[in-house]
Amino acid sequence: MKLEILHQDDHLIVINKPANLLSVPDRYIADIPNVVNLLGKKFGDPMYAVHRLDKPTSGCLVVARTAEAHKELNRQFQEREVDKVYHAIVEGQPADEETEVDEPIAQNPGKMGAMMVSNRGKHALTIFKPMEYFGHQFSLVGVQIFTGRTHQIRVHLAYAGYPLMVDPYYGKREEFKLSEIKGRRYNLKKDKEERPLLSRVPLHATRLAFDHPETGERMEFEATMPKDMRATLNQLRKLGK
């Protein structure tokens, strides 16, 4: 699998992680493809995971190449000195202003692998704002997170009433097909099966900014949105016209 490298030096590597690729090795099956192992093979030296993106999430991800860089980048993430901005396609249309969700997140005991807002959870803070509306049903939102809890954006957006367009854990769909919004205007050739526009959560880590662990220089990176999200947005815009 090819990885789009946004930056590399002797201390760190920043990539645009593709969707459906693990950030770190699976705890049970080590040979499942993941960013850390792929970069290690490519560059021939050990890699240190600093943070992670959920498997279906795409976008900016930084990996350290030395123990020293790993320690300093970890500190920046823990001290909330790192800027993390995401784009998401959601169900519904939030008010045209920033919405803050400051709610703790914990594991959901009733659903394996899922998280939930719970007073017994860890502190989590998310801010989101609509960027574009589509009809009366969907929106593109910009999201900034100040903590890094598992599924944080997905949980907080759903809690606020705007789940991701596709999300098997917290939303209404496991995939999104064009026929859902085109209705009778959607024509499919005989003997053809409709393929979904989206079959994963539409969440992309657009921007990442931090201080270089060696030089202290502020570094900012932007990752191009992947084809499936761009195609979905294009179709939503066409229908809006």
Wavefront OBJ file of the C-alpha trace (Angstrom):
o trace
v 0.000 0.000 0.000
v 1.379 3.400 -0.987
v 1.397 6.131 1.636
v 1.222 9.821 0.728
v 4.069 11.452 2.652
v 3.466 15.112 3.465
v 6.803 15.634 5.244
v 9.808 13.616 6.332
v 13.064 14.377 8.126
v 15.390 12.586 10.547
v 12.975 13.104 13.449
v 9.457 12.521 12.155
v 7.211 11.644 9.227
v 3.788 13.117 8.465
v 1.447 11.234 6.127
v -2.033 11.513 4.678
v -3.376 8.226 6.042
v -5.771 6.439 3.689
v -9.096 5.219 5.016
v -9.388 1.626 6.253
v -5.756 1.355 7.322
v -4.764 0.875 10.964
v -2.518 3.517 12.507
v -0.723 1.048 14.795
v -0.355 -2.752 14.892
v -3.420 -4.732 15.908
v -3.082 -6.051 19.443
v -4.053 -9.578 18.405
v -2.973 -9.955 14.760
v 0.339 -8.156 14.266
v 0.595 -8.647 10.486
v -2.552 -6.669 9.588
v -1.281 -3.708 7.506
v -0.727 -0.588 9.577
v 1.054 2.769 9.257
v 3.824 2.053 11.779
v 4.886 -1.209 10.147
v 4.590 0.110 6.579
v 6.781 3.126 7.361
v 9.239 0.944 9.242
v 9.644 -1.303 6.207
v 9.919 1.635 3.827
v 12.569 3.531 5.787
v 14.269 0.613 7.492
v 14.172 1.924 11.038
v 11.776 1.723 14.011
v 8.789 4.061 14.115
v 7.080 5.438 17.206
v 3.336 6.090 17.142
v 2.522 9.501 18.599
v -1.256 9.484 18.090
v -3.677 7.493 16.008
v -6.649 7.853 13.710
v -9.453 5.299 13.729
v -9.086 2.735 10.963
v -11.829 4.223 8.729
v -10.656 7.822 9.291
v -8.291 9.392 6.770
v -5.925 12.347 6.992
v -2.922 13.878 8.755
v -0.933 11.565 11.002
v 2.531 12.133 12.498
v 4.926 9.322 13.430
v 8.204 9.849 15.311
v 11.492 8.368 14.098
v 13.439 8.720 17.354
v 12.662 8.155 21.019
v 13.458 11.808 21.737
v 11.042 13.101 19.092
v 8.419 10.672 20.337
v 8.722 11.969 23.902
v 8.450 15.634 22.884
v 5.541 15.109 20.484
v 3.718 13.065 23.121
v 4.160 15.959 25.539
v 2.664 18.392 23.050
v -0.377 16.167 22.521
v -0.850 15.705 26.267
v -0.461 19.429 26.949
v -2.922 20.226 24.119
v -0.401 22.258 22.164
v -1.297 20.460 18.930
v -3.993 21.809 16.585
v -6.203 19.095 15.095
v -8.914 20.012 12.582
v -11.233 17.525 10.888
v -13.905 17.662 8.183
v -17.001 15.487 8.532
v -20.213 14.918 6.574
v -23.076 14.734 9.037
v -26.779 14.053 9.229
v -28.788 17.203 9.916
v -27.930 20.890 9.839
v -26.323 22.467 12.900
v -26.885 26.118 13.758
v -24.607 28.494 11.885
v -22.228 29.095 14.778
v -19.701 27.173 16.832
v -21.098 24.413 19.020
v -19.075 23.182 21.977
v -19.495 19.672 23.357
v -17.724 19.291 26.697
v -18.821 15.818 27.784
v -16.802 12.908 29.241
v -16.507 9.719 27.198
v -16.352 6.116 28.434
v -16.718 2.630 26.986
v -20.273 1.553 26.284
v -20.834 -1.601 28.362
v -23.813 -2.563 26.216
v -22.079 -2.442 22.854
v -18.671 -3.986 22.247
v -16.175 -1.584 20.716
v -18.424 1.441 21.130
v -18.039 4.494 23.353
v -20.605 6.771 24.973
v -21.026 10.011 26.872
v -20.863 9.106 30.563
v -20.151 10.933 33.811
v -17.783 8.074 34.631
v -15.728 8.716 31.504
v -12.661 10.818 30.725
v -12.845 14.521 29.932
v -13.392 15.255 26.222
v -13.842 18.588 24.461
v -14.982 19.084 20.859
v -15.977 22.210 18.923
v -17.700 22.061 15.531
v -19.143 24.521 13.029
v -21.047 24.012 9.758
v -19.146 24.831 6.578
v -21.760 23.927 3.966
v -25.402 22.814 3.931
v -26.940 20.346 1.463
v -30.702 20.524 1.028
v -32.344 19.980 4.379
v -30.652 16.741 5.315
v -26.830 16.869 5.381
v -23.963 19.223 6.205
v -20.194 19.460 5.936
v -18.783 20.519 9.301
v -15.359 21.526 10.529
v -14.376 19.971 13.838
v -11.616 20.808 16.289
v -10.768 18.507 19.179
v -8.800 19.410 22.281
v -8.572 15.889 23.706
v -7.987 12.555 21.994
v -10.545 10.054 23.257
v -11.514 6.968 21.261
v -14.268 7.805 18.736
v -14.472 11.284 20.279
v -15.759 13.158 17.230
v -18.218 10.433 16.306
v -19.599 10.232 19.856
v -19.823 13.989 20.408
v -21.442 14.733 17.034
v -24.037 12.010 17.603
v -24.637 13.284 21.155
v -25.258 16.783 19.739
v -27.793 15.337 17.303
v -25.637 15.316 14.162
v -24.202 11.819 13.645
v -21.903 11.136 10.729
v -23.720 10.373 7.479
v -22.321 6.828 7.668
v -21.510 5.330 11.049
v -22.443 1.758 12.038
v -21.936 2.540 15.748
v -23.460 5.972 16.257
v -25.426 6.822 13.112
v -28.276 5.602 10.917
v -26.356 3.957 8.065
v -23.609 1.475 7.337
v -23.288 2.860 3.801
v -24.676 5.694 1.714
v -26.153 5.278 -1.761
v -27.015 8.005 -4.232
v -30.503 6.587 -4.755
v -31.389 7.588 -1.190
v -31.412 11.263 -2.089
v -32.197 11.064 -5.813
v -35.261 8.892 -5.340
v -37.175 8.459 -8.605
v -34.562 10.503 -10.446
v -32.024 7.739 -9.904
v -31.838 5.431 -12.907
v -29.865 2.217 -12.702
v -29.299 0.020 -15.714
v -30.894 -3.395 -15.671
v -28.845 -6.176 -14.117
v -26.664 -3.569 -12.390
v -26.298 -3.366 -8.642
v -25.926 0.081 -7.105
v -22.596 0.662 -5.440
v -22.466 2.889 -2.364
v -20.863 6.314 -2.614
v -19.621 5.893 0.949
v -19.008 2.690 2.863
v -17.028 4.119 5.794
v -17.346 7.008 8.231
v -16.895 10.329 6.342
v -14.283 11.769 8.687
v -11.010 13.291 7.497
v -8.167 14.809 9.537
v -7.672 17.877 7.364
v -5.077 19.839 9.305
v -2.401 19.110 11.905
v -0.058 21.654 13.499
v 2.666 21.180 16.119
v 6.145 22.386 17.064
v 9.034 20.466 15.540
v 10.519 18.381 18.383
v 14.097 19.351 17.483
v 13.957 22.913 16.124
v 10.811 24.205 17.852
v 9.532 25.563 14.532
v 5.756 25.573 14.201
v 4.756 23.168 11.454
v 1.354 22.988 9.758
v 0.141 20.289 7.387
v -2.990 19.846 5.305
v -4.154 16.559 3.784
v -6.280 16.330 0.644
v -9.712 14.836 1.239
v -10.000 11.312 -0.233
v -11.947 10.471 -3.362
v -14.986 8.880 -1.683
v -15.723 11.959 0.446
v -15.082 14.343 -2.465
v -17.406 12.337 -4.725
v -20.143 12.373 -2.089
v -19.833 16.131 -1.582
v -19.961 16.710 -5.347
v -23.195 14.747 -5.620
v -24.738 16.580 -2.662
v -23.840 19.918 -4.258
v -25.379 18.911 -7.606
v -28.636 17.935 -5.946
v -28.676 21.215 -4.062
v -28.626 23.119 -7.351
l 1 2 3 4 5 6 7 8 9 10 11 12 13 14 15 16 17 18 19 20 21 22 23 24 25 26 27 28 29 30 31 32 33 34 35 36 37 38 39 40 41 42 43 44 45 46 47 48 49 50 51 52 53 54 55 56 57 58 59 60 61 62 63 64 65 66 67 68 69 70 71 72 73 74 75 76 77 78 79 80 81 82 83 84 85 86 87 88 89 90 91 92 93 94 95 96 97 98 99 100 101 102 103 104 105 106 107 108 109 110 111 112 113 114 115 116 117 118 119 120 121 122 123 124 125 126 127 128 129 130 131 132 133 134 135 136 137 138 139 140 141 142 143 144 145 146 147 148 149 150 151 152 153 154 155 156 157 158 159 160 161 162 163 164 165 166 167 168 169 170 171 172 173 174 175 176 177 178 179 180 181 182 183 184 185 186 187 188 189 190 191 192 193 194 195 196 197 198 199 200 201 202 203 204 205 206 207 208 209 210 211 212 213 214 215 216 217 218 219 220 221 222 223 224 225 226 227 228 229 230 231 232 233 234 235 236 237 238 239 240 241
